Amino acid sequence: MSAILESLKGRELRQFDVGHIVIQQGDKTNCLYILVTGSIEVLKDDVRVAVAAQPGLVFGEMAVLLAGEHTATVRAVTQSTFYIVENPKEFLQESPAMCLHLCELMARRLDSLNKYLVDVKQQFAGHDHLGMVDEVLEALLHRQPRDRVRPNESTIRHGELPG
């Protein structure tokens, strides 16, 4: 993790006091926010869905990668510091280590969501009103994006892995 944070040295650092909004659901900032210190909570439609305090966690990635609005609010629970990455797609193309780090974080989040949905499905087996869980699982496991972006050879650095 320290290698990831080290690679961000020189980028903008921004501090947020307790209770301040880091990212507002519905806004479009086109920035990545990487937690350096502190703890945050993630709210979806004003419902707390997560609390986190691990340095190196990345927020705002879905909005960046999908070129849309932020899908959740991130609020500081304690005084928190973030690296702010402007032009994030360019940054990710130039930093395979950070791109891999982000992929790993997103894979963990997706895995947790899949496990949760399976647990919900098992708990409510035989109840017709939860048929939508099957649809969500199907979409998560089998849906392919319409447009695939394949990196060109100049953006791939063979053998470069995070330290």
Beta strands, then each sheet from edge to edge (+ up, - down):
strand 1: 12-16
strand 2: 21-23
strand 3: 31-37
strand 4: 40-44
strand 5: 47-52
strand 6: 58-59
strand 7: 73-76
strand 8: 80-86
sheet 1: 1+ 8- 3+ 6-
sheet 2: 2+ 7- 4+ 5-
end
